[in-house]
């Protein structure tokens, strides 16, 4: 689960960082607001990707998805891009959880067979 979620957050960090120039030059968002929101969320993605060993990091990961979608108020296309990454994040989260549960079940079954 950690690997897939970390990959999603890393990719999302790149997209959020690339949204900063769009906010400034295309959407006329002020530099301070664009830098703090875009780069702030990107940095948070990287920090959370590195701390996914802790259960609380997943809560922050969910909050990042809300923040990415909320960037749509500054750059309307981010409603779509944020929702897309939220779907990928949730897919990685739930699929990863299912894979870990299956691995644990297989390990228990293998231990019972021995």
C-alpha positions as CSV (number, residue, x, y, z in Angstrom):
1,X,0.0,0.0,0.0
2,X,2.8,2.4,0.9
3,X,4.5,2.1,-2.4
4,X,1.5,2.8,-4.5
5,X,0.3,5.7,-2.3
6,X,3.8,7.2,-2.3
7,X,4.0,7.0,-6.1
8,X,0.7,8.8,-6.4
9,X,1.8,11.5,-4.0
10,X,5.1,11.9,-5.8
11,X,3.4,12.3,-9.2
12,X,0.9,14.7,-7.7
13,X,3.7,16.8,-6.2
14,X,5.1,17.3,-9.7
15,X,1.7,18.3,-11.1
16,X,1.1,20.7,-8.2
17,X,4.5,22.3,-8.7
18,X,3.8,22.7,-12.4
19,X,0.5,24.3,-11.6
20,X,2.3,27.3,-10.1
21,X,3.4,28.9,-13.3
22,X,0.0,28.4,-14.8
23,X,-1.6,30.1,-11.8
24,X,0.8,33.1,-12.1
25,X,0.9,33.6,-15.9
26,X,-2.4,32.2,-17.2
27,X,-4.9,32.8,-14.3
28,X,-3.3,35.9,-12.9
29,X,-3.1,34.6,-9.4
30,X,-0.7,36.6,-7.2
31,X,2.8,35.1,-6.8
32,X,2.7,34.7,-3.0
33,X,-0.7,32.9,-3.2
34,X,0.4,30.7,-6.1
35,X,3.7,29.8,-4.5
36,X,2.3,29.0,-1.1
37,X,-0.6,26.9,-2.3
38,X,1.0,25.1,-5.2
39,X,4.5,24.6,-3.8
40,X,3.1,24.1,-0.3
41,X,0.9,21.3,-1.4
42,X,3.7,19.8,-3.5
43,X,6.1,19.9,-0.5
44,X,3.4,18.4,1.7
45,X,3.0,15.5,-0.9
46,X,6.7,14.7,-0.7
47,X,6.8,14.9,3.1
48,X,3.7,12.6,3.4
49,X,5.0,10.2,0.8
50,X,8.1,9.7,3.0
51,X,6.1,9.2,6.2
52,X,3.5,6.7,5.1
53,X,4.8,4.3,7.7
54,X,2.6,6.1,10.1
55,X,-1.2,5.8,9.9
56,X,-1.8,9.5,10.4
57,X,0.1,10.2,7.2
58,X,-2.8,8.6,5.2
59,X,-5.2,11.1,6.8
60,X,-3.0,13.9,5.7
61,X,-2.8,12.3,2.2
62,X,-6.6,12.4,2.1
63,X,-6.5,16.1,3.1
64,X,-4.0,16.8,0.3
65,X,-6.5,15.5,-2.2
66,X,-9.1,17.9,-0.9
67,X,-6.6,20.7,-1.2
68,X,-5.7,19.7,-4.7
69,X,-9.3,19.8,-5.7
70,X,-9.8,23.2,-4.0
71,X,-7.0,24.6,-6.2
72,X,-9.8,24.6,-8.8
73,X,-11.0,27.8,-7.3
74,X,-7.7,29.4,-8.5
75,X,-7.2,27.4,-11.7
76,X,-10.5,25.8,-12.8
77,X,-8.8,22.9,-14.6
78,X,-7.5,21.8,-11.2
79,X,-11.0,20.7,-10.3
80,X,-10.6,18.0,-12.9
81,X,-6.9,17.3,-12.2
82,X,-7.4,17.2,-8.5
83,X,-10.4,14.9,-8.8
84,X,-8.4,12.6,-11.0
85,X,-5.5,12.4,-8.5
86,X,-8.0,11.9,-5.7
87,X,-9.4,8.9,-7.6
88,X,-5.9,7.6,-8.2
89,X,-5.0,8.1,-4.5
90,X,-8.2,6.3,-3.3
91,X,-7.6,3.5,-5.8
92,X,-4.0,3.1,-4.5
93,X,-5.2,3.3,-0.9
94,X,-7.9,0.7,-1.1
95,X,-6.2,-1.6,-3.6
96,X,-3.0,-1.5,-1.5
97,X,-5.0,-2.3,1.6
98,X,-6.7,-5.2,-0.2
99,X,-3.3,-6.6,-1.4
100,X,-1.9,-6.4,2.2
101,X,-4.9,-8.2,3.6
102,X,-4.5,-10.9,0.9
103,X,-0.8,-11.3,1.7
104,X,-1.6,-11.6,5.4
105,X,-4.3,-14.2,4.7
106,X,-2.0,-16.2,2.4
107,X,0.7,-16.2,5.1
108,X,-1.7,-17.4,7.7
109,X,-2.9,-20.2,5.4
110,X,0.7,-21.2,4.6
111,X,1.5,-21.3,8.3
112,X,-1.5,-23.5,9.0
113,X,-0.5,-25.9,6.2
114,X,2.9,-26.4,7.7
